[in-house]
Amino acid sequence: MDFDINYASEVIKSEGLAIESMVRVVQSVSFAKAAELIYNCSHSCGGSVIVTGMGKAGIIASKVSSTLASTGTPSHFVHPGEAVHGDLGRVQEDDVLLALSYSGESDEIVRLIDPIKQRGIKLIAMTGYEDSRLGKHSDVVLCMGTLKEACPLGIAPSVSTTCMLALGDALAFTVMKARNFGAEDYARFHPGGAIGAKLITVEQSMMFNRPEELPLVSSDDSVREMFAKTKGLKRRGAVMVVDDGGKLAGIITDADLRRSFGEKNSKVFDCKLKEIMTPDCKRVKPDTLAAEAMAIFHKYRIDELPVVDENDRPVGLVDVQDIVALKVVT
């Protein structure tokens, strides 16, 4: 079987050009109004963005809803066929309905207009025709204009649905940016998988939680006193040394002890910790990404990192194995 690869290339080119033409839509007053409605419905009113569409547009609508939800805007997909059989109960007065229909004439979508308008719910249309029934009765219309589908028959939704997806992303990310939705917020909604691993913070991964006793000793303590103070603490791979003000002064690792024993033999037990510790050691904050901590482990070939607060006081200790277990990719 010979495949027309040149035609396949034209499909990509036509969809790419169509997406580029959507810039005029996002630069319109209507797009700004749509973004404002979406932002206000959840930020000010506690509502959600209900996204709907039929057929291929419905699949895109579900993806747009998912993108909104994962970037800080509460959202749900409602199937238009199910909506008129009771699922309109999912839509509340403070919500906004975003309806996707290239023709603007899909019966399943048009049937939603009256019950939505009767309840005073704002309606945003994403369509190719502003004078369609959906366009005429919407509060805001994102009009894509006439588009030529890429399929050989010029019928199967392709260019139109690709443009819908691009406009949906533009809406979701514009609102996301307006609400200052950051990486830590995103991580809360993506605790699993590769994304969650990349965005998890040191505070979420460190072996010592705040309520637990930390392996802390004073710089004027002796090695003998250090062993006594840290006896019973879990995973004693390192001990953090603090000064008189409680700030991190250095760290003592197994390697530091082995080196000191080699130099001083049994006399090491009477040495002050400030004599054998590694001063000015590397440290991170609780909100440091675990991926950043892993980069420090790799660069300096160390196994433990003290975690300090804004006043440089130890609040935890993260071990390289804790982050390796998270499968963090650096």
N, C-alpha and C positions, 0 to 999 in steps of 0.2 A: 504494500500500500504506500503510495506516494502522498505525503502531506505538503500542503501549501504553506511553507514556512514564511514566505514573504507576506502572505495574508495574516498569519499570526502576528507578525511584526506590526502590521497595520492596525490590528486590534489594540495593541499596547499603545501605539502612537495616538490613535483616535481617543482613547480613554484619557491619556495624559493631557492632550490638548483640551479636552472637555473639562477636566479638573482645573486646569489653568484658567479657563474662562469663568470659573466660579469665584475668582477674585472680585469681580464686579459685584457679586451678591454679598460677599462679606464686607465690602466697603459701602454698602447701602444703608440707609436709615433703618430699613426693616430688620436687618441683621442686628443692629445695635439694640433695637426694641426687643427682639427675641431674646438676646442675651440678658437684657435687663429683667424681662419677665422671669426667665429661668433663675437668675441670681436671686431676685427678690422673693420668689415663691418659697424657696427653702431657707434663705438667709434671714429673711424678715418675718415670714409667716409660718414657717415650719412645715411647708407643703413639700410635695414631690413632683417630679416631672414624669408624667405618664406618656410613654411613647407607643404609638400604634402604627400599623401598616399591614397591608394584605399581600400575600404571595411573596415574591422576591423582595419587595419593599418592606415586608414584615420582618424578613430575616435581617435586613439592614437596620430596621427600627430596633430590633432586639439588641444588636451590637451597639448602637448608639446609646441605648438605655444602660447597657453594661458599662460603657466608657464613662458616662455621666456618674454612675454610682461609684465607680472605682476612683474617681477624681474629686470626690467630695460633694457631689450633688445627688441627693436621694432620688432614685428613679426606679420605675417599674415598667415592664413591657406588658401591655394588655392586648390580647388578640381581638380584633374588631368583631369577629363572629361571635366570640364568647361574651364580648362586652354587652351586646344587646340581649343576652340571655342570662343576665345577672351580674356579670363581672364589672358593670359600671359602678357597682357598690365599692369597688376598689378605689374609685376616683372620688376625692373629697373636694370641698369648695375652695380650699387654699391651694389646690394642685393646678398645674398647667398641663394641657394636653398638646403634645407635639405629634401631628399626623403626617405620615409620609405617603404620598400618592402622586406619581408622576402625571397621570392624566387628571387627577383631581376629581374623577367621576366614578371611582370604584364604589359600587353600591354599599359594600360593608362599611366603608369609611363615611360615606355621605349619610348613612343611617345614624351615625353617632352625633351629627351636628345638632339636631333639635334637643335631645336630652342633655347635651353638654351646655348649650346656650341657655336652656331653661334654668339651669342651676348656677348660671353666672360664672362658669369656669372659662378661663382664657384659653383660646385655641390658636396654636401656631401651625401653619401649613407649610410643608416643604413639597412643592409641586412644580410642574413645568408650565402651568397655565394659570395666570392670575385670575382670569375670568371664568374659571371652572366653578362648579358648585362648591367645592371645598374652598377654593380661593376667595370666592365672594363672601362667604360667611365666616371667615377667619379673622381674628383680631390682628394677626401679623402674617404676612405671606412672604416666604423666601422663594422667590420665583426663579427657577433655574433656566427658564426659556426653552425653546424647541431644541431638542437634542436628537442626533441620529444614532440609533443603536448600532453596536459594532457587529452583531451577528449577520451571517450571510443574507438572511431574509429581512433584516432590519426590524425585527419584531421582539426577539427575546431581550428582556431587560439586561443591560450590560453597562453601557455608558451612563444611563440615567441612575442606576443603583450605585455605581461607582462615585458619581457626583454627590449623591445623597450621603454616602459614607463620609466623603471628604467634608461636606458641610456640617455633618453631625460632629465630626472630630473638631472642626473649627469652633463650633458652639461650645462643646464640652471643655476644650482647653482654654478658650477665652474666659469662660466663667471660672475655671480652675485658677487661672492666673489672677483674676480679680479678687478671689477670696484668699489669696496668698497661701494656697495649698502646697505644702512643702514635702520633702522626701520622707520626713518622719510621719506625716499624716498618711502619705501613700503606703508606707510600710505597715501601718496599722490595718489597712484593708487588704494587704498582700502578705500575710505571715508565712505562706507556704511557697514552695518552689524556688526557682532560681532568683526571681525578683525579690522575694522575701529575704533570701539569704544575703543578697547584695545590699539591702536597705536596713537590715537589723543593726541596732546600735550596740556599743560595748556594754551599756547598762543592761541590755536584754540578754547578753551572752556571758557576762562575767561570772566566775565561779562563786564569788562572795557577794551575797545580797546585803543590803544596808542593815537589816536587823541582825545579821550574823556577826560573830566576833572576828575581827580582822587580825592577821598576823603582824602586829605592830610592836615595835620595841624602840627604846630611846637610844640615841647615838652614844650616850654615856654608859649604857649597859655593857656588861661583859658578855662574851660568847656563852659562858656558863649560864648567866641570867637569861640570855635569849632562849636557850633550850628549855629552861624552866617555864618561862612565860608562854611559849608557843606549844608546849606539850599538850597533846590532845586535839589540836586544831587540824582540820582535814587538809590533805594535800599540801604538805609543807615544802613546796618546791622553791619557795622564796619567802623572805621576810622583809617587810618594809620598815625602814628606819626613819624616825621623825625627830625633829629638833625640839627644843624646850617649848616652842609655840605650837607644836602639833603639826607643823608643815613637813612635807616629805623632804628628807635630807638625802636619802639614798636607798639602796636595796642590797640585800645579801642573798646570794643564790648558792646552790650546792657547789657550783664551780668556784665561787669565792672561798668557801670553806675548805674545799680540797686544796686549793692553792695555799691557803694560810697554814693548813696542817703540814703541808710539804715544807714550808719555810720555818715554822716555829715548833712543830711537833706538839707535845702536850701543853706547852706554854700558851698555845692559842686560846685555851679556855679562859685565861685571865685577861686577854686583850680586849680593849674597848672596841665596840662595833664600828665607831667612826674610823678606826685604824684599818679595817679590812673591808668595809662596805664599798660598793660602787657609787660614788657621789654623782649628783646631777644626772641621775638615770633618766631614761626615756619614760614618758608618762602620757596618758590620754585623759580626755574628759568623758563623762558618762554618755554624752550625745555624739561622740565620735563613732562613725560607721565602723562596723566590724571589719569591713573590707580594708579600711584605712589602717586599722590595727594590724591586720594580717600583713600589709605591706611593710609596716615597721618591723614585725617579727622577721620577715624575710631579709630586709635590708641590713639589719644589725645582728642577725643570727642570735636572737634571744628567745627565751621561752615564756617569760612572764612580763606583764606590763602593769604597773600601778595605775589605778584610776583615781584621779583627784577632782575635788570640787573647784569652784571659782577662786577659793582662797588657798589652793594648793594643799589641801588637807586630804589624806587618803580616804576614799569611800569604798574601795574595792580593789580586786586584783584579777586580771583576766589572764588566763593561761592559753597558750597557743593551741592546746588540744581542744579547748572549748570551742574555738573558732573553726578548727579543722572539722569538728563534728558537725558544724553547721553547713559544711561544704561551700564556704564562701569563696567566690571566684575573684581573684585580684587581677 
